[in-house]
Amino acid sequence: MLVIISPSVFYVSRIILFFVATMFIFKAMQSLDYEKIFKRNSGDQIRFLFMVISIILGYLFVDAIISLFENLNNLF
């Protein structure tokens, strides 16, 4: 099977894009107003919850994008 791009490129790009996507998702989640959901003075819990959700969403987003490019690479 002929592969255009080496698989190691996808591994490195997956790691780099994971951190970038997680940062953007975390910033986007901070911009929303969650005053009705959480109690007052629970900033640490909210920040921890946002970090966990950002990591999960960042992984899912990057995995979907990189898997798409890996499949396209294997087609050619």
Residue pairs with C-beta under 8 A, 6 or more apart in sequence:
1 74
2 76
3 73
3 74
4 73
4 76
5 73
7 70
10 66
10 69
10 70
10 73
13 66
14 62
14 63
14 66
17 62
17 65
17 66
18 58
18 59
18 62
19 58
21 57
21 58
21 61
21 62
22 54
22 55
22 57
22 58
22 59
23 54
25 53
25 54
25 57
25 58
25 61
26 50
26 51
26 54
29 50
29 53
29 54
30 50
34 46
38 45
38 46
